[in-house]
Amino acid sequence: MFISIASFFRFIHSTFNKNNIYKVLIFLIFIVLTGSLVFYQCEYRSKDGLTLWDSLWWCFVTLTTVGYGDYFPVTLPGRIMAVVLMVSGIGTFGFFTAAIASVFVEATLKREGGKMDIKEVGHIIVVGWNKKARIVVDELVRENTGKAITVISNKEKIELEHKNTYFVHGDAMDDAVLERANIRKASLAIVLADEGLENEQMMDARSVLICLSIDKFNPQVHLISEIMDESNLPHFKRANVDDTIITSHISSKIIVRSALYKHVSDTLEDLMTNDSGHEIYQKNCSQEEAGKTFYELSLEYINKELGILIGVSCEGGTTVNPPKDYVIKPGDVLVLIAKNL
């Protein structure tokens, strides 16, 4: 939050400097001080008890064309000064108000057009924008991770309905675009296939190049990529992609399971979305959980209504429904079905 506020004030300073607003402010201060002194020198003899503070008040009220009428000039020099102040106020305050409004208008246009630099830290980056990407963003928002989400896309404008979501316009293969998305500080990057290309090989080739660029800037980021052709999997591994999703394989397998067992699709739908019901989560095992068998820990989770353990993940991979005598080791990751984590 602090970084965002600091960035906002830097933007205001830059805009003020570019639009000469600081010069206008200096001119206003000069006019107010000069007008106050002239009014005091001209009017203090005709007004009992008139002070410099009263003169300053009159000058400011006149300059803003409010005109309360509590003080007014009766001498010729004082009235001339009042005319100068009123004319100056109409133009100067009009310009100043328009300049202030332009700051917020410009910020809004930059945000909507994807021209702003992202200053978030630990955020999530989604490369590509289509119906699939919209679902990804919606699911990430509903997970309520507290992390900002930045979408990189070539589209001129995209509508992000959720708070804490940002848009960066440009090609993710361009280093400058990745820098604007603050890829160096991101914690997670999701690369979706560009469905606008001619064939799957071109889609995967583009995704690999984007993954290589992301890995160059931030080797520690958890990188996930969609793959259209399984034969290209080795290329993604060489790009240090942590997780790969072969969309066609997953959808085909879901279709087969649903054809053989009619309630499987409903179950998978419930497990894969956080709209309702229970979802699949993972968590690191605690010190107290290490040393227990999978069977013992499963019963403990059920009795405490923490969820249902379905697998264990370690350096060797993930094992679903391991033998009940499998001993949980320090560093193991538990995979479970639960309403929330």
LUMMARDREN-91103 format. One record per residue (C-alpha): z, y, x; residue number from 0. Coordinates in steps of 0.5 Angstrom, whole numbers, plus 2048, in hexadecimal, padded with zeros to 3 digits. Layout:
N
    Z    Y    X   nr
    Z    Y    X  NUM
...
***
This chain:
341
    Z    Y    X   nr
  800  800  800    0
  802  805  806    1
  7FB  803  809    2
  7F7  805  803    3
  7FB  80C  802    4
  7FA  80E  809    5
  7F3  80C  808    6
  7F2  810  802    7
  7F5  816  805    8
  7F1  816  80B    9
  7EB  815  806   10
  7EE  81C  803   11
  7EE  81F  80A   12
  7E7  81D  80B   13
  7E4  820  805   14
  7E8  826  805   15
  7E6  828  80C   16
  7DF  826  80A   17
  7DF  82A  804   18
  7E2  830  807   19
  7E8  830  803   20
  7ED  831  808   21
  7E9  838  809   22
  7EA  83A  802   23
  7F1  838  802   24
  7F2  83D  808   25
  7EE  842  804   26
  7F3  841  7FE   27
  7F9  842  802   28
  7F6  848  806   29
  7F4  84C  7FF   30
  7FB  84A  7FC   31
  7FF  84D  802   32
  7FA  853  802   33
  7FA  854  7FB   34
  802  854  7FA   35
  803  859  800   36
  7FE  85E  7FD   37
  801  85D  7F6   38
  808  85E  7F9   39
  806  864  7FD   40
  802  867  7F7   41
  807  866  7F1   42
  80E  865  7F4   43
  80F  86D  7F2   44
  80D  86C  7EB   45
  811  866  7EA   46
  818  866  7EB   47
  81B  85F  7EE   48
  814  85D  7F0   49
  815  858  7F6   50
  810  855  7FB   51
  811  84E  7F7   52
  80F  851  7F0   53
  809  854  7F4   54
  807  84D  7F6   55
  808  84A  7EF   56
  804  84F  7EC   57
  7FE  84E  7F1   58
  7FE  847  7F0   59
  7FE  847  7E9   60
  7F9  84C  7E9   61
  7F5  848  7EE   62
  7F5  842  7E9   63
  7F3  847  7E3   64
  7F9  845  7DF   65
  7FC  84C  7DF   66
  803  84B  7DC   67
  803  853  7DB   68
  80A  853  7DE   69
  808  858  7E3   70
  801  85C  7E3   71
  7FF  861  7E8   72
  7FF  869  7E6   73
  7FC  86C  7EC   74
  7F5  86C  7EE   75
  7F5  868  7F4   76
  7F9  863  7F1   77
  7F4  862  7EB   78
  7EF  862  7F0   79
  7F3  85C  7F4   80
  7F3  859  7ED   81
  7EC  859  7EC   82
  7EB  856  7F3   83
  7F0  850  7F1   84
  7ED  84E  7EB   85
  7E6  84E  7ED   86
  7E8  84A  7F3   87
  7EC  845  7EF   88
  7E7  844  7EA   89
  7E2  841  7F0   90
  7E7  83F  7F5   91
  7EB  83A  7F0   92
  7E5  838  7ED   93
  7E2  836  7F3   94
  7E9  833  7F5   95
  7EA  82F  7EF   96
  7E2  82C  7EF   97
  7E4  82A  7F6   98
  7EA  826  7F5   99
  7E6  823  7EF  100
  7E1  821  7F3  101
  7E6  81D  7F8  102
  7E8  818  7F2  103
  7E0  818  7F0  104
  7DE  816  7F7  105
  7E3  811  7F8  106
  7E2  80E  7F1  107
  7DA  80E  7F3  108
  7DB  80B  7FA  109
  7E0  805  7F7  110
  7DB  803  7F1  111
  7D5  803  7F6  112
  7D9  7FF  7FB  113
  7D9  805  800  114
  7E0  805  802  115
  7E3  802  808  116
  7E8  7FD  806  117
  7EF  7FE  809  118
  7F3  7F8  806  119
  7F6  7F2  80B  120
  7F7  7EB  809  121
  7F1  7EC  804  122
  7EC  7E7  801  123
  7E5  7E8  802  124
  7E0  7E5  7FD  125
  7D8  7E5  800  126
  7D3  7E5  7FB  127
  7D3  7E7  7F3  128
  7D1  7E3  7ED  129
  7D4  7E0  7E7  130
  7D7  7DB  7EC  131
  7DA  7E0  7F0  132
  7DD  7E4  7EA  133
  7E1  7DD  7E8  134
  7E3  7DD  7EF  135
  7E6  7E4  7EF  136
  7E9  7E3  7E8  137
  7ED  7DC  7EA  138
  7EF  7E0  7F1  139
  7F2  7E5  7ED  140
  7F5  7E1  7E8  141
  7F9  7DD  7ED  142
  7FC  7E4  7EF  143
  7FD  7E3  7F6  144
  7FE  7EA  7F7  145
  7F8  7EB  7FC  146
  7F2  7F0  7FB  147
  7EB  7ED  7FA  148
  7E5  7F0  7FD  149
  7DE  7EE  7FB  150
  7D8  7EF  7FF  151
  7D2  7EF  7FC  152
  7CB  7F2  7FC  153
  7CB  7F4  7F5  154
  7CB  7FC  7F4  155
  7D1  7FC  7F0  156
  7D5  7F6  7ED  157
  7DB  7F7  7E8  158
  7E2  7F4  7EA  159
  7E6  7F4  7E4  160
  7ED  7F3  7E8  161
  7F2  7F7  7EC  162
  7F2  7F6  7F3  163
  7EB  7F4  7F3  164
  7E6  7F8  7F8  165
  7DE  7F8  7F9  166
  7DA  7F8  7FF  167
  7D3  7F9  7FF  168
  7CE  7F6  804  169
  7CC  7F0  807  170
  7D2  7EC  80A  171
  7CD  7EA  810  172
  7CE  7F1  812  173
  7D4  7F2  817  174
  7D5  7F9  814  175
  7D6  7F7  80D  176
  7DB  7F1  80F  177
  7DF  7F7  813  178
  7DF  7FB  80D  179
  7E2  7F5  809  180
  7E7  7F5  80F  181
  7E5  7EE  810  182
  7EA  7EE  816  183
  7F0  7EF  812  184
  7EE  7EA  80C  185
  7F2  7E3  80B  186
  7ED  7DF  807  187
  7E5  7E0  807  188
  7E1  7DC  802  189
  7D9  7DC  803  190
  7D5  7DA  7FD  191
  7CE  7D8  7FD  192
  7C9  7DD  7FC  193
  7C5  7DB  7F5  194
  7C0  7E0  7F6  195
  7BC  7DC  7FC  196
  7B7  7D8  7FB  197
  7BA  7D1  7FD  198
  7C0  7CE  7FF  199
  7BE  7CE  806  200
  7BE  7D5  806  201
  7C4  7D6  803  202
  7C8  7D2  807  203
  7C5  7D5  80D  204
  7C7  7DC  80B  205
  7CE  7D9  809  206
  7CF  7D6  811  207
  7CD  7DD  814  208
  7D2  7E1  810  209
  7D7  7DC  811  210
  7D6  7DC  819  211
  7D6  7E4  818  212
  7DD  7E3  815  213
  7E0  7DE  81A  214
  7DD  7E3  81F  215
  7E2  7E9  81C  216
  7E8  7E5  81A  217
  7E8  7DE  81D  218
  7EF  7DD  819  219
  7EC  7DE  812  220
  7EC  7D8  80D  221
  7E5  7D7  80C  222
  7E2  7D4  806  223
  7DB  7D3  805  224
  7D6  7D0  7FF  225
  7D1  7CB  802  226
  7CB  7CA  7FE  227
  7C8  7C4  802  228
  7CD  7BF  805  229
  7C8  7BE  80B  230
  7CA  7C5  80E  231
  7D2  7C3  80E  232
  7D2  7C3  816  233
  7CF  7CA  816  234
  7D5  7CC  812  235
  7DA  7C8  817  236
  7D7  7CC  81D  237
  7D8  7D2  819  238
  7DF  7D1  819  239
  7E0  7D0  811  240
  7E6  7CD  80F  241
  7E4  7CB  808  242
  7DD  7C9  806  243
  7DC  7C8  7FE  244
  7D5  7C5  7FD  245
  7D4  7C7  7F6  246
  7CF  7C2  7F3  247
  7D3  7BC  7F6  248
  7D9  7BF  7F2  249
  7D6  7C0  7EC  250
  7D2  7B9  7EC  251
  7D8  7B5  7ED  252
  7DC  7B9  7E7  253
  7D6  7B7  7E3  254
  7D6  7B0  7E5  255
  7DE  7AF  7E4  256
  7DD  7B3  7DD  257
  7D8  7AE  7DB  258
  7DC  7A8  7DC  259
  7E3  7AB  7DA  260
  7E2  7B0  7D4  261
  7E9  7B4  7D5  262
  7E8  7B5  7DD  263
  7E4  7BB  7DC  264
  7E9  7BE  7D8  265
  7EF  7BC  7DD  266
  7EB  7BF  7E3  267
  7E9  7C6  7DF  268
  7F1  7C6  7DE  269
  7F3  7C5  7E5  270
  7ED  7CA  7E8  271
  7EF  7D0  7E4  272
  7F5  7D4  7E3  273
  7F4  7D6  7DC  274
  7F9  7D1  7DA  275
  7FC  7CA  7DB  276
  7FD  7C8  7E2  277
  7FA  7C9  7E8  278
  7F9  7C6  7EF  279
  7FD  7C9  7F5  280
  7FF  7C8  7FC  281
  806  7C9  800  282
  808  7C8  806  283
  80E  7C3  806  284
  815  7C5  808  285
  81A  7C3  80D  286
  81E  7BF  807  287
  817  7BC  805  288
  815  7B9  80C  289
  817  7B2  80D  290
  817  7B0  805  291
  812  7AB  803  292
  80C  7AD  7FE  293
  810  7A9  7F9  294
  816  7AC  7FA  295
  814  7B3  7FA  296
  80F  7B2  7F4  297
  815  7B0  7F0  298
  819  7B6  7F2  299
  813  7BB  7F0  300
  813  7B7  7E9  301
  81A  7B7  7E8  302
  81B  7BF  7EA  303
  815  7C0  7E6  304
  811  7C3  7EC  305
  80B  7C0  7EB  306
  807  7B9  7EC  307
  806  7B8  7F4  308
  7FE  7B5  7F4  309
  7FD  7B5  7FC  310
  7FF  7B7  803  311
  7FB  7BB  808  312
  7FC  7BB  80F  313
  7F7  7BC  815  314
  7F4  7B5  814  315
  7F2  7B8  80D  316
  7F4  7B7  806  317
  7F6  7B0  803  318
  7F7  7B0  7FB  319
  7FC  7AC  7F8  320
  7FE  7A9  7FF  321
  803  7A2  800  322
  80A  7A3  7FD  323
  80D  7A2  803  324
  809  7A7  807  325
  80E  7AB  80A  326
  80D  7B3  80A  327
  80D  7B6  811  328
  80F  7BD  813  329
  808  7C1  812  330
  805  7BD  80D  331
  802  7C1  807  332
  804  7BF  800  333
  7FF  7BF  7FA  334
  801  7BF  7F3  335
  800  7C1  7EC  336
  804  7C6  7E9  337
  805  7CB  7E4  338
  806  7D0  7EA  339
  808  7D0  7F1  340
***
